[in-house]
Amino acid sequence: MSFHDPSWRLADLSRRQVLASGAATGVVTGFALAAQPVVAQTMIVTDATGLDAGIIELKSGADTIAAYRAAPAGAKGRPVILVVQEIFGVHEHIKDICRRLGKLGYCAIAPELYQRQGDVGKMKSIDEIRPIVAKVPDAQVMADLDAAVAWAKASGVGDDGKLGVTGFCWGGRITWLYSAHSPKVKAGVAWYGRLVGDRNANNPTYPVDIATKLNGPVLGLYGGADAGIPVSTVEEMRKALGPGSKSQIHVYEGMPHAFFADYRPSYRKDAADDGWKRFLDWMRSNGVA
């Protein structure tokens, strides 16, 4: 599939794919227990044909962490997109996004950013996950994402001169922060990430605090009916960005949180498809192509 193929679109999961994934029988693997229920009727599955895809090891400081990566088989010097996980971790949906990007010619990498603090995949509720996430310092996350970029460059698969970052939910906030952290970032797309919050030692800043320090412009995609991210905070972020900012925020009226998460009941196909198109256009128009 061509890197710039405009005919590529997200498609609903076919019955054959459902059967192959085990979802038709109610056995859905690769998802955090807390992320249930998984809705097989809309879940998108992208195969790894033509890709180098799977788990790699990243050296980050004194630690070694896992990451999922997908890129065209045998490719060198591809644009890099960091894919930052939801609160549920690097589960099958996040891996699938990496494969979608790999099919489009990117080197996509999703590091396991909670690995040192705990395995959220086995936790049954979001209330169990939150204490784990609270232990994850932003500084550690920034370093781990840096390590993913370093791997892409050292392996030869990725071109760190064409670096983008995107993230969902928990990862949406991280997308804004990393775009301010790394001078290599050309563009970011943040999907419904928190913009304001209570500051503490592990999370000393929020996107509103770094709005004028972004190295690459960020496109924020938000739901107008997101109960956890009020539109008032979106407007606060717009004000913080200022009239001269190259960053933009688009709000989908009436859409809930996680409208892109095709495996969840919150999925809204029209908004998700439009958001995906905006995401790809944003990356390409800002040099991540």
C-alpha positions as CSV (number, residue, x, y, z in Angstrom):
1,M,0.0,0.0,0.0
2,S,1.4,3.4,-1.0
3,F,2.5,5.8,1.8
4,H,0.3,8.5,0.3
5,D,-2.5,6.3,-0.9
6,P,-5.6,8.5,-0.4
7,S,-8.0,5.6,-0.9
8,W,-7.0,4.0,2.4
9,R,-9.7,4.4,4.9
10,L,-10.6,2.8,8.3
11,A,-13.1,0.0,7.8
12,D,-15.4,-2.0,10.1
13,L,-14.2,-5.4,11.2
14,S,-15.4,-8.1,8.8
15,R,-16.9,-11.3,10.1
16,R,-13.8,-13.2,8.9
17,Q,-11.6,-10.9,10.9
18,V,-13.8,-11.2,14.0
19,L,-13.5,-15.0,13.8
20,A,-9.8,-14.7,13.4
21,S,-9.4,-12.5,16.4
22,G,-11.6,-14.7,18.6
23,A,-14.0,-11.8,19.2
24,A,-17.0,-13.6,17.7
25,T,-16.9,-16.2,20.4
26,G,-16.5,-13.6,23.1
27,V,-12.8,-14.3,23.6
28,V,-11.0,-11.0,23.0
29,T,-7.3,-11.1,23.6
30,G,-4.8,-8.3,23.8
31,F,-6.9,-5.8,25.8
32,A,-6.6,-4.7,29.4
33,L,-9.3,-6.3,31.5
34,A,-10.4,-2.8,32.6
35,A,-11.0,-1.8,29.0
36,Q,-13.9,-4.2,28.7
37,P,-16.4,-4.6,27.2
38,V,-14.8,-4.9,23.8
39,V,-17.3,-4.3,20.9
40,A,-16.3,-6.7,18.1
41,Q,-18.8,-5.3,15.6
42,T,-16.8,-2.1,15.1
43,M,-13.3,-3.1,16.2
44,I,-10.7,-2.6,13.4
45,V,-8.1,-5.2,12.8
46,T,-5.1,-4.5,10.7
47,D,-2.9,-7.4,9.8
48,A,0.9,-7.3,9.7
49,T,1.4,-8.4,6.1
50,G,4.2,-6.5,4.6
51,L,5.3,-5.1,7.9
52,D,8.1,-5.6,10.4
53,A,5.8,-5.5,13.5
54,G,6.2,-6.7,17.1
55,I,7.9,-6.1,20.4
56,I,11.3,-4.5,20.6
57,E,13.4,-3.6,23.6
58,L,14.4,0.0,24.3
59,K,17.3,1.1,26.5
60,S,16.1,4.1,28.6
61,G,18.6,5.3,31.1
62,A,19.5,2.3,33.3
63,D,16.3,0.4,32.4
64,T,15.2,-1.7,29.5
65,I,11.5,-1.3,28.5
66,A,9.3,-3.0,25.9
67,A,7.7,-1.2,22.9
68,Y,5.6,-2.2,20.0
69,R,6.7,-1.1,16.6
70,A,5.4,-1.4,13.0
71,A,7.1,-0.3,9.8
72,P,7.2,-1.5,6.2
73,A,9.3,-4.7,6.0
74,G,12.9,-3.9,5.4
75,A,12.3,-0.1,5.3
76,K,14.9,2.5,6.1
77,G,14.7,6.2,6.9
78,R,10.9,6.3,7.4
79,P,9.1,9.2,9.1
80,V,8.6,8.3,12.8
81,I,5.4,8.6,14.7
82,L,5.3,7.9,18.4
83,V,2.0,6.4,19.5
84,V,1.3,7.2,23.2
85,Q,-1.0,4.7,24.9
86,E,-4.4,5.2,26.6
87,I,-4.6,4.8,30.3
88,F,-5.2,1.1,29.6
89,G,-1.6,0.7,28.3
90,V,-0.2,-0.7,25.0
91,H,-3.1,-3.0,24.2
92,E,-4.3,-4.4,20.9
93,H,-6.0,-1.1,19.8
94,I,-2.7,0.8,20.2
95,K,-0.8,-1.9,18.4
96,D,-3.3,-1.8,15.6
97,I,-2.9,2.0,15.2
98,C,0.9,1.3,14.8
99,R,0.1,-1.2,12.1
100,R,-2.2,1.2,10.3
101,L,0.6,3.7,10.3
102,G,3.1,1.1,9.2
103,K,0.9,0.3,6.2
104,L,1.1,4.0,5.3
105,G,4.8,4.0,5.3
106,Y,5.6,5.2,8.8
107,C,7.8,3.8,11.5
108,A,5.3,3.8,14.4
109,I,6.5,3.0,18.0
110,A,4.4,2.7,21.2
111,P,6.6,2.3,24.3
112,E,5.3,0.5,27.4
113,L,5.3,3.7,29.6
114,Y,4.0,2.1,32.8
115,Q,6.3,-1.0,32.7
116,R,8.3,-0.1,35.8
117,Q,5.3,0.7,37.9
118,G,3.0,-2.3,37.1
119,D,1.1,-4.4,34.5
120,V,-2.2,-2.7,34.0
121,G,-3.3,-5.3,31.4
122,K,-4.3,-7.7,34.2
123,M,-6.2,-5.1,36.3
124,K,-10.0,-5.4,36.3
125,S,-11.0,-1.8,36.8
126,I,-9.8,1.7,36.1
127,D,-9.8,2.3,39.8
128,E,-7.0,-0.3,40.1
129,I,-5.1,1.4,37.2
130,R,-5.1,4.9,38.5
131,P,-2.7,4.3,41.4
132,I,-0.2,2.8,39.0
133,V,-0.5,5.7,36.6
134,A,-0.1,8.2,39.5
135,K,3.3,6.7,40.1
136,V,4.6,7.4,36.6
137,P,6.7,10.6,36.5
138,D,6.3,12.8,33.4
139,A,10.1,13.0,33.3
140,Q,10.3,9.2,33.0
141,V,7.8,9.3,30.1
142,M,9.7,12.0,28.3
143,A,12.9,10.0,28.6
144,D,11.2,6.8,27.4
145,L,9.8,8.5,24.3
146,D,13.3,9.9,23.7
147,A,14.6,6.4,23.8
148,A,12.0,5.3,21.2
149,V,13.2,8.0,18.9
150,A,16.9,7.0,19.5
151,W,16.0,3.4,18.7
152,A,14.4,4.5,15.4
153,K,17.4,6.4,14.4
154,A,20.0,3.8,15.5
155,S,18.2,1.0,13.8
156,G,18.1,2.9,10.5
157,V,14.3,2.3,10.2
158,G,13.3,5.8,11.2
159,D,14.3,9.3,10.3
160,D,14.3,11.4,13.4
161,G,14.3,14.5,11.3
162,K,10.7,13.7,10.5
163,L,9.2,13.1,13.9
164,G,5.6,13.2,14.9
165,V,3.8,12.2,18.1
166,T,0.2,11.2,18.7
167,G,-1.6,10.0,21.8
168,F,-5.0,9.0,23.2
169,C,-6.7,9.8,26.5
170,W,-3.8,9.7,29.0
171,G,-1.5,9.8,25.9
172,G,-3.2,13.0,24.6
173,R,-1.9,15.0,27.5
174,I,1.5,13.4,27.0
175,T,1.4,14.4,23.3
176,W,1.2,18.1,24.2
177,L,4.0,17.8,26.8
178,Y,6.3,15.9,24.5
179,S,5.8,18.4,21.8
180,A,7.2,21.0,24.2
181,H,9.9,18.7,25.5
182,S,11.6,17.5,22.3
183,P,13.1,19.9,19.8
184,K,12.9,17.2,17.2
185,V,9.0,17.1,17.1
186,K,7.6,18.4,13.8
187,A,4.0,17.9,14.7
188,G,1.7,16.4,17.3
189,V,-1.9,15.2,17.3
190,A,-3.6,14.9,20.8
191,W,-6.8,12.9,21.0
192,Y,-8.9,14.0,24.0
193,G,-6.0,14.5,26.4
194,R,-6.5,16.4,29.6
195,L,-5.4,20.1,29.4
196,V,-5.6,21.2,33.0
197,G,-5.3,19.4,36.3
198,D,-3.8,19.2,39.8
199,R,0.0,19.6,39.7
200,N,2.2,17.3,41.8
201,A,5.8,16.1,41.9
202,N,5.2,13.5,39.1
203,N,3.0,15.7,37.0
204,P,4.3,19.3,37.5
205,T,2.9,20.7,34.3
206,Y,-0.2,20.5,32.1
207,P,-0.7,21.5,28.5
208,V,-2.0,24.9,29.4
209,D,1.4,25.6,31.1
210,I,3.5,24.9,28.0
211,A,1.2,26.1,25.3
212,T,3.7,28.8,24.2
213,K,6.7,26.4,24.3
214,L,5.7,23.8,21.6
215,N,8.5,22.8,19.3
216,G,6.0,21.5,16.7
217,P,2.4,22.6,16.2
218,V,-0.2,20.3,17.9
219,L,-3.7,19.5,16.6
220,G,-6.1,18.8,19.5
221,L,-9.1,16.6,18.7
222,Y,-11.8,16.7,21.4
223,G,-15.4,15.6,22.0
224,G,-17.9,18.3,22.8
225,A,-19.7,15.9,25.2
226,D,-16.6,14.6,26.9
227,A,-17.7,14.4,30.6
228,G,-14.1,14.3,31.8
229,I,-12.7,17.2,29.7
230,P,-15.1,20.1,29.8
231,V,-15.3,22.4,26.8
232,S,-14.4,25.2,29.2
233,T,-10.9,23.7,29.6
234,V,-10.5,23.4,25.8
235,E,-11.3,27.1,25.6
236,E,-8.7,27.8,28.3
237,M,-6.2,25.9,26.2
238,R,-7.1,27.9,23.1
239,K,-6.6,31.1,25.1
240,A,-3.2,29.8,26.3
241,L,-2.1,29.0,22.8
242,G,-2.8,32.6,21.7
243,P,-3.9,34.0,18.4
244,G,-0.5,33.6,16.7
245,S,-0.1,29.9,17.5
246,K,0.2,27.4,14.6
247,S,-1.5,24.8,16.8
248,Q,-5.2,24.2,16.5
249,I,-8.0,22.5,18.4
250,H,-11.1,20.9,16.8
251,V,-14.1,20.0,18.9
252,Y,-16.6,17.4,17.6
253,E,-19.9,18.6,18.9
254,G,-21.9,16.0,20.8
255,M,-19.0,13.4,20.8
256,P,-18.0,11.6,23.9
257,H,-14.5,10.9,25.3
258,A,-12.7,8.1,23.3
259,F,-14.7,8.5,20.2
260,F,-11.8,7.1,18.2
261,A,-11.6,3.9,20.3
262,D,-13.2,1.5,17.8
263,Y,-13.2,-1.4,20.3
264,R,-15.3,0.5,22.9
265,P,-19.0,1.6,23.1
266,S,-17.8,5.2,22.9
267,Y,-16.7,4.8,19.3
268,R,-18.3,7.2,16.8
269,K,-17.3,6.2,13.3
270,D,-17.9,9.5,11.5
271,A,-15.9,11.5,14.0
272,A,-13.2,8.9,14.1
273,D,-12.8,8.8,10.3
274,D,-12.7,12.6,10.1
275,G,-10.2,12.7,13.0
276,W,-8.0,10.2,11.3
277,K,-8.0,12.2,8.1
278,R,-7.2,15.4,10.0
279,F,-4.4,13.5,11.8
280,L,-2.7,12.3,8.6
281,D,-3.1,15.7,6.9
282,W,-1.6,17.4,9.9
283,M,1.4,15.2,9.9
284,R,2.0,15.5,6.2
285,S,1.5,19.2,6.1
286,N,4.0,19.7,8.9
287,G,6.8,17.6,7.5
288,V,6.2,14.2,8.9
289,A,6.0,12.5,5.6
